[in-house]
Amino acid sequence: MSSSVVMMTTVSADTTGDKIQADGYYGYADGLHTVAIYTTAYSGLVSIQATLANTPVEADWFDLFEFNLTADTNVRGSTITGNYVYLRAKVTNRVAGSVDKILLKI
């Protein structure tokens, strides 16, 4: 079974998104996740973070990948493999533009 969820919508300031249940939470065996990041003239950093903890605290999160974007209006995507319990998006170092949405398919 696969499903899509919105990790974050219309961000024009530095922020950390809510935790989203990932494959490890549901006990899925494939560990396959796909992320799509939609931006409008965005300059800054977008990170996808994961945790293996069931009740994570800030120190439990680690970066899976980062996009350092400059005046970007493209859709950026990445496939992540791992039985992570939760995933979240983080937007930092924003200079201009916005992150319109970040989608996750599990």
PyMOL commands that set and color helices and strands:
alter all, ss='L'
color gray80, all
select helices_A, chain A and resi 23-26+58-60
alter helices_A, ss='H'
color red, helices_A
select strands_A, chain A and resi 4-11+15-16+20-21+32-51+62-72+75-81+86-105
alter strands_A, ss='S'
color yellow, strands_A
deselect
rebuild
show_as cartoon
